[in-house]
Each structure stands twice: as structure tokens, then as C-alpha cells.
Amino acid sequence: MALSTVLFHPINLMEPYAAGSTSRRSGSPDWVLLHRSARFSDLQNSTTVKSKTRDGQAVEVSFWLVHPPGVSYFSVHCPCLNEDDFASEPCVICAEAALVLFRVTLNIPGNWTSTHHFVYRAGPGEPALHLLPDPNPNFAVSSAAALEFGLLPFHDEHYAVVFLNRHFTKYGTWHFVVDLFSSKDQAWSTKLAFLGLLSDSVLELLASHVSCKQIVVGSSSLGWVDLLRGILLLRNPSDKYPMIEYISFPVSRPCITVNEGYTAQRFRDVACCHNLIKFVDIEFHDRGCSRDKGWKASTWNMNIFWNEWRPRLTVEVADILVHPSYDALLPELRDHETQKVDLRKLITHTPTLSMYEDDFLYITCKVNDEDHKAWVIAVDMKLEAVVAVAPFPAKQGNLMPVYYPCAFPKHLNITPGLMWPIQCASISRGWMQRNVLWKFCGLKTGSGNLVMDVHFLRY
């Protein structure tokens, strides 16, 4: 049976195929790939919560969730405002555990804007939306500097929001300043970060560190990830003198981002699950990232108690098993000689690691750069096989990371409500077992069948 995708309801919230996926699981997802940019909609569901901006404008936010590799969305609605009143689309800054930090920027008369930061808390208890007060009246965070925010959840309902700011002095020196908001105290505090006994080479890297995402390491440390340079680790930000450490990556290469016009997010990703930090690096066999030359993906793991990276898996794209029925979704990928789906025909844009201690890798791809449709392909690196595929709308050209891995759905206590049927297709376990066995034994693979189910997701 050929694969198919079904539009996620409600259709008028998102573009066509916005949340169609070939997920293998049913029920509410434990984690999602959340699109960073919000949609404007007054539709509501069981995730909807309300708050107000500093100026008293009402704000509503709702989440529309599907299993990975489907892309989930969130919507924002301000009853007294039009879309033209927004300076830009509301966007996700970071997320951790039950928390999501996002920003809303509004136009105000005189060519000015006002930015409001909100924390969505999925649990415990009912979902809530908290307006984050600014540290001081002169505090302004640009869209780039917003990536210096981090979220640190505590074991109860409270959390800390940390803003890491690098201050340069008139003498040419610099230091890190930590602005920390405590949800328990409802107040900001400011402190200096202790650099410890870091080497001159590490200090040089930290001076030019540019964050692209944040992770929580262990239970009390925050990491700001620069995919070119490494991870800036802030130990115990709630301490009087939090300490900064540095974690370098297990592989280094020439800075092709300068020479070829690519960002490091095209090739790398970092994720952390409790004490385990995961790192992936995609190496193209051609400096121009030509799709025909192929690529390989390699992963490493580091437990915070190891103090070293350990190689995990390496997969060549040409060796990844693809069920023949995926040809129904991506007929352009069929190799006319082998009559098989060839992933090398896809333009690979960004890798995203699973949030769990597994070997799943989610790769954003396009068939052609000018396409308005992109694909997220889930690859089980241990089995070297594609296990699911989902389309989502995308602009022409290069795809920067458009979604953020979030674990807040598992903290939601969603009450039964409207049920929308989602048709989910998956590779049968028997086909996977046979083909993996045959592959590693050097035998010919079989055809197999897909399992098609209809599930009802409650929101």
C-alpha cells in the first residue's frame, strides 16, 4: 500500500500539508518539532492560554501538535490587534521541559516597536502563560541577542530565565554578566560569571561565541551552543558566582560557512537528554554540498561524567534503506537504473537530533531549492533506514532551522475535546527486521508492506 498524507485539521490555520505526516505512533506526542514562527489565528483548543502585554493588550496562544517528523505549530491571537500591528511574526526563542519562551514584537506609533517575552508553562496543573518583566527600563533584546536566553526548569512549578550577556570594557577586556529571572521571586538579579582557569585559546573562542540554541545539561547547568566553536556551559546559574566551562566538539573542519556561504546549522546539531549530550555532523563528499556526491552523518555522545566524546554511529546516505512505497510521496527520487528511492537526490538542509536517548535523526530536505514544499525525513541511524516522512510548507532557497525540538507536550494534561482523524502510515516491523537482517548479511532486500492506521488525536 502506498504512503499517503492527510491534512491536519483545522486547514485554515496552516498552509496545505502543514502537519501531514507518516508517523508511526498515535495519541498525544511526548515531544514535537515546533515551528519557530507563529501563525495568526483566533482558533482555540485545550492548550489555549491567555495573558496580557505590558501595555495591557490581550494575548492568546495555542499549540497544534503532531508527532515528529510532522512539524507542529503555535498560533497567537490579540483580539484588539490586526496582523499589521505586529512588527514580525511571534517566534520561539527556546524551550525546555514543560516551558516554551517566545517573543511578540508590536509596532507602536513613531516607527518604534515594543517586544514582550512570554513563558508558556504546560504543567504541572493547567497550562499558563506568564509575561516576563524586563530587567530594567532600558533593557532591549534584539532578535539575534534573544538567542542568549536560556530556560532552567526546577523540580516544582518554578523556573529561571537566564540571559547571558557579554560585556566589553573600554580597556579591551570583557566578562560575562548573568541576568537571572526567578519565577518564584518574580524578580531579576544580576551577577558576574566566573571564568575559572580557562586557557587563552578557550577565552578567544568564548569572545566570539555566537549561540544558535540552548540546552539544559544535567539538572542545574545551561549550555549555549555555537555549532562552529563549541558549547558554553554555565554551571549552577542560581549560585552567587556561577562558573563558565567550555565543551569543544569532537571534530573540527575548515570554516566552510565563510567560503561557501553556508551556516554550521546546515551540517550540525546538538541535543541533550538528562546527562547525555549528543552531537551530529554531516559531511558532504563535495565542498559545494552537491546532492549527487552524497554525504555521511556521524554521531557522538558525551555523558557529563565522561569528560570526553565517544563515537556512536556513522551512516552513508547511499546505505540508508528506503521502503519502495515512499516513491508515492517523492517520485522524483526514483533511480531509473536501480528502480529504488535514492536519498542522494534530495537537497539536505539541516539535521535535528531526537530529544531522547535513541539514534533517530530528523533531516530537513527539499527536492528543488525553488520548491515551496520541504520534507522532514526520520532516519534510524542504528538500523540505517528511513522510518517516517512528513511534508511542510517552506519558502524558496536555503532552509535555516525552522523548528525547535520541544518536550512540553508530555507535561500537558489535555482534556478530551474535538477529535481529528490523522491517517498514519508506517513501515511494518516485519519488513524492517527482514531488510536489516538481509542488508547486514549481504542478501537481497525484500519488498514488504506498510501498515496503515487511522488514529484520533485529542486536543
C-alpha positions in Angstrom: 0.0 0.0 0.0 1.4 3.4 -0.9 2.0 6.1 1.6 -0.3 9.0 1.9 -0.6 12.1 3.9 -3.7 13.8 5.3 -4.1 17.5 6.1 -4.0 18.4 9.7 -7.3 20.0 10.9 -8.1 22.9 11.0 -6.9 23.5 7.5 -7.4 27.3 7.7 -4.8 27.6 10.5 -1.9 26.4 8.4 -0.9 26.1 4.7 -1.6 22.9 2.8 0.3 19.8 4.1 1.4 21.8 7.1 1.1 19.0 9.5 0.6 15.9 7.4 3.0 13.1 8.4 3.7 9.5 8.2 4.1 9.0 11.9 4.1 5.5 13.4 2.5 6.5 16.7 -0.9 7.5 17.9 -2.1 9.7 20.8 -0.7 12.9 22.0 3.1 13.3 21.3 5.7 13.4 24.1 7.8 15.8 22.1 7.4 17.8 18.9 9.3 19.7 16.2 7.7 23.1 16.9 7.8 25.7 14.0 9.6 28.7 15.3 7.3 31.2 13.7 3.7 31.6 14.9 0.5 31.7 12.8 -2.1 34.3 13.5 -5.4 32.7 14.3 -8.3 33.0 16.8 -8.9 29.3 16.9 -8.6 27.6 20.3 -8.1 24.2 21.8 -7.2 22.6 25.1 -3.7 24.1 25.0 -5.0 27.7 24.7 -4.0 30.2 27.5 -4.3 33.9 27.8 -2.2 36.8 29.2 -1.5 40.5 28.5 1.4 42.5 27.3 3.0 45.3 29.4 0.6 47.7 27.7 -2.5 45.7 28.6 -3.1 44.1 25.2 -4.7 40.7 25.5 -2.7 37.8 24.1 -3.8 34.2 23.4 -1.6 31.3 22.4 -2.5 27.8 21.3 -0.4 24.8 20.1 -1.3 22.4 17.3 0.7 19.3 17.8 1.6 16.2 15.7 4.2 13.5 16.1 7.7 14.0 14.6 8.6 14.1 11.8 5.5 16.2 11.3 6.0 19.8 12.1 3.9 21.3 14.9 2.7 24.9 15.1 1.6 27.5 17.6 -0.8 30.3 17.0 -1.1 33.8 18.5 -4.2 36.0 18.7 -4.5 39.5 20.0 -8.3 40.4 19.9 -7.7 44.1 19.6 -4.9 44.0 17.0 -4.5 43.2 13.3 -1.6 41.4 11.7 -0.2 44.8 10.6 0.2 45.7 14.3 2.9 43.1 14.6 6.4 44.1 13.7 7.2 40.5 12.9 5.8 37.0 13.5 5.9 35.9 17.1 8.7 33.4 17.4 10.1 30.7 19.7 13.4 31.5 21.4 14.0 28.3 23.4 12.1 25.5 25.1 12.9 23.1 27.9 10.8 20.5 29.7 7.3 22.0 30.3 8.4 25.5 29.2 8.5 27.5 26.0 9.9 31.0 25.8 8.7 33.1 22.8 8.6 36.8 21.9 5.9 39.1 20.5 7.0 42.3 18.9 4.4 45.0 18.2 4.5 48.2 16.2 3.9 51.4 18.0 3.5 55.0 16.6 6.6 56.8 15.6 8.4 53.9 13.9 9.0 52.2 17.3 8.5 48.7 18.4 7.8 47.0 21.8 8.9 43.5 22.5 7.2 41.2 25.0 8.6 37.9 26.2 6.3 35.2 27.4 6.8 31.8 29.1 4.3 29.1 28.3 4.1 26.5 31.1 2.4 23.3 30.1 2.4 21.9 33.7 2.1 20.9 36.5 -1.5 21.8 36.6 -3.3 23.7 34.0 -1.3 25.4 31.2 -0.3 29.0 32.0 1.2 32.0 30.2 3.5 34.3 32.0 4.7 37.7 30.8 8.4 38.1 31.5 9.2 41.5 33.1 12.2 43.4 31.6 15.3 43.5 33.9 15.3 47.3 33.6 13.6 50.1 31.6 16.5 50.4 29.2 16.7 46.7 28.6 16.2 45.8 24.9 17.0 42.5 23.3 17.5 42.2 19.5 16.4 39.2 17.6 20.0 38.0 17.4 20.7 38.6 21.1 17.5 36.8 22.1 19.4 33.6 21.4 21.3 34.3 24.6 18.2 33.5 26.6 18.0 30.1 28.4 15.4 28.3 30.4 16.2 26.3 33.5 13.2 24.4 35.0 13.2 23.3 38.6 11.6 20.2 40.2 8.5 22.1 41.2 6.4 24.5 39.1 9.1 27.2 39.2 11.8 28.0 36.8 14.6 30.5 35.9 15.1 32.5 32.8 18.8 33.3 32.2 20.1 36.0 29.9 23.9 35.7 29.2 25.4 39.0 28.2 29.0 39.6 27.2 30.2 43.0 28.4 33.2 44.6 26.8 35.1 47.3 28.7 36.8 50.4 27.4 40.1 48.7 28.2 39.5 46.0 25.7 38.7 43.3 28.2 35.3 41.5 28.6 33.3 39.4 31.0 30.0 37.6 31.1 27.1 39.1 33.0 24.2 36.8 34.1 20.8 38.3 34.3 18.5 35.8 36.0 14.7 35.9 36.5 13.3 33.8 39.2 9.6 32.8 38.7 9.4 32.2 42.5 10.6 35.6 43.4 9.2 37.3 40.3 12.3 39.4 40.1 15.6 39.7 38.2 19.0 39.6 39.7 22.4 40.3 38.1 25.7 38.7 38.8 29.1 38.1 37.2 30.0 34.7 35.8 33.3 33.2 36.9 35.6 32.1 34.0 37.8 29.9 36.2 41.1 28.6 34.8 40.2 28.6 31.1 43.1 28.7 28.7 43.8 31.6 26.4 42.6 29.6 23.4 39.3 28.9 25.0 38.9 32.5 26.1 39.5 33.5 22.5 36.7 31.2 21.4 34.3 32.5 24.0 35.0 36.1 22.9 33.5 35.3 19.5 30.9 32.7 20.7 27.6 33.1 18.8 24.7 31.0 20.2 22.2 29.3 17.9 20.4 27.2 20.5 20.3 26.3 24.3 20.3 23.1 26.2 19.9 22.0 29.8 22.8 19.8 30.9 22.1 17.6 33.9 19.7 19.2 36.4 21.3 22.6 37.0 23.5 23.7 34.1 22.7 25.6 30.9 24.6 25.3 27.7 24.7 27.8 24.8 25.6 26.1 21.6 27.8 27.6 18.9 27.8 24.9 16.2 31.2 26.1 14.9 33.1 26.6 18.2 31.5 24.5 20.9 29.2 24.7 24.0 29.5 27.4 26.6 28.4 25.7 29.8 27.1 27.8 32.7 27.2 25.8 35.9 24.5 26.5 38.5 23.3 29.9 37.3 21.4 30.4 40.6 24.7 30.4 42.6 26.3 33.7 43.7 29.2 33.2 41.3 28.2 30.7 38.6 31.1 29.2 36.7 31.6 29.0 33.0 33.1 26.0 31.3 33.7 25.1 27.7 33.0 21.9 25.7 34.7 21.6 22.4 33.3 19.4 19.6 34.9 16.0 18.7 35.5 17.1 15.1 36.8 20.2 13.5 37.0 21.3 9.9 37.7 24.5 7.9 35.2 27.2 8.2 33.2 26.5 5.0 30.5 28.8 6.2 32.7 31.7 5.1 34.0 30.2 1.9 30.8 28.6 0.6 28.1 30.7 2.2 26.6 28.0 4.5 25.9 28.2 8.2 27.0 25.5 10.6 23.4 24.6 11.2 23.4 23.1 7.7 25.7 20.4 9.0 25.5 20.0 12.7 23.1 19.8 15.7 23.4 19.2 19.5 20.8 17.8 21.8 20.9 16.8 25.5 18.8 14.2 27.3 19.4 14.4 31.1 23.2 13.8 31.4 23.8 12.7 27.8 24.9 15.3 25.2 24.5 14.2 21.6 26.3 15.7 18.6 25.8 15.1 14.9 28.0 16.2 12.0 27.0 15.8 8.3 30.0 15.7 6.0 29.3 16.2 2.3 31.6 14.5 -0.1 31.8 17.7 -2.1 32.6 21.2 -0.7 29.7 22.6 -2.6 27.3 20.3 -0.8 26.4 18.7 -4.1 23.5 16.3 -3.7 24.9 13.9 -6.3 28.1 13.3 -4.4 26.4 12.1 -1.3 27.1 12.6 2.4 27.6 10.8 5.6 26.2 11.5 9.1 28.3 10.8 12.2 27.1 11.0 15.8 29.0 11.2 19.1 27.8 11.0 22.7 29.2 12.6 25.9 28.0 11.8 29.4 28.7 14.7 31.7 30.7 12.2 33.9 32.9 11.0 31.0 34.7 14.3 30.1 35.1 13.1 26.6 33.2 12.4 23.4 32.7 8.8 22.3 31.9 7.9 18.7 28.4 6.5 18.3 27.3 5.8 14.7 28.2 6.7 11.1 25.8 6.3 8.2 26.4 6.9 4.5 23.3 8.2 2.7 23.7 5.6 0.0 23.4 2.9 2.6 20.1 4.1 4.1 17.2 1.8 3.5 14.1 3.4 1.9 10.8 1.5 1.5 9.7 1.5 -2.1 6.3 2.9 -1.2 7.9 6.2 -0.3 8.1 6.6 -4.1 4.4 7.7 -3.9 5.4 10.7 -1.9 8.7 11.5 -3.6 8.6 10.1 -7.2 11.5 12.5 -8.2 13.9 10.4 -6.0 13.5 7.2 -8.0 16.7 6.0 -9.6 15.8 4.8 -13.1 18.6 2.2 -13.2 18.0 0.6 -9.8 14.3 1.4 -9.6 14.8 2.4 -5.9 14.4 5.6 -4.0 17.7 7.4 -3.8 18.1 10.0 -1.0 21.1 11.5 -2.7 18.7 13.2 -5.0 17.4 15.4 -2.1 18.9 18.7 -1.1 19.8 18.2 2.5 19.5 21.4 4.6 19.5 20.8 8.4 19.9 17.8 10.8 18.0 17.6 14.1 18.7 15.1 16.8 16.0 13.3 18.7 15.4 14.6 22.3 15.6 11.0 23.7 18.5 8.6 24.2 17.9 7.0 20.8 19.6 7.1 17.4 16.9 9.0 15.4 18.0 11.8 13.2 15.5 14.2 11.5 16.7 15.8 8.3 15.1 18.7 6.6 15.2 18.3 2.8 14.0 19.7 -0.5 13.7 18.2 -3.9 14.5 21.6 -5.6 15.6 24.8 -3.9 12.7 26.8 -5.5 10.1 24.4 -4.1 7.5 25.7 -1.6 7.3 22.3 0.0 10.0 20.8 2.2 10.3 17.4 3.9 11.4 16.1 7.2 12.8 12.6 7.0 13.2 10.5 10.1 16.2 8.2 9.9 17.0 5.4 12.4 20.8 5.6 12.2 21.2 2.3 14.1 19.1 0.4 11.6 20.2 2.7 8.7 16.7 3.1 7.5 14.0 5.8 6.8 11.2 5.2 9.3 8.9 8.2 8.5 8.5 11.2 6.2 6.4 14.4 6.6 6.0 17.5 4.3 5.7 21.1 5.5 5.5 24.4 3.7 8.7 26.3 3.2 10.0 29.4 1.4 12.3 29.2 -1.6 16.0 29.0 -1.1 18.1 27.9 1.9 16.2 26.4 4.9 17.5 27.7 8.2 16.3 25.6 11.1 12.6 26.4 11.1 11.5 24.2 14.0 12.6 23.7 17.6 12.5 20.4 19.5 10.2 20.7 22.4 9.2 18.3 25.2 6.4 20.3 26.7 3.6 18.2 25.2 4.2 15.4 27.6 3.5 17.8 30.5 0.1 18.8 29.1 -3.0 17.4 30.8 -5.2 17.7 27.8 -8.9 17.2 28.4 -10.9 15.3 25.9 -12.2 17.5 23.1 -12.6 17.7 19.4 -11.0 14.6 17.8 -9.5 14.8 14.3 -8.6 11.7 12.4 -5.0 11.6 11.3 -4.1 8.8 8.8 -0.7 7.4 9.8 1.3 5.1 7.6 4.4 3.2 8.8 6.8 0.5 7.8 5.8 -2.8 9.2 8.1 -4.2 11.8 8.5 -7.4 9.8 9.7 -5.5 6.7 12.3 -3.6 8.8 13.6 -6.7 10.5 13.9 -8.7 7.3 15.6 -5.9 5.4 18.0 -5.0 8.1 19.0 -8.7 8.5 19.3 -9.1 4.8 21.3 -5.9 4.4 23.9 -6.8 7.0 24.1 -10.4 5.7 24.7 -9.1 2.2 21.4 -10.6 0.9 18.9 -9.1 -1.4 16.2 -7.0 0.2 12.5 -7.8 0.0 9.5 -5.6 -0.9 7.4 -5.8 2.2 4.3 -3.9 3.1 3.3 -0.8 5.0 0.9 -0.7 7.9 -1.8 2.0 7.6 -3.8 3.0 10.6 -6.2 5.8 11.4 -5.7 7.4 14.8 -7.6 10.1 16.6 -5.6 12.9 18.3 -7.4 14.8 21.1 -6.9 18.5 21.6 
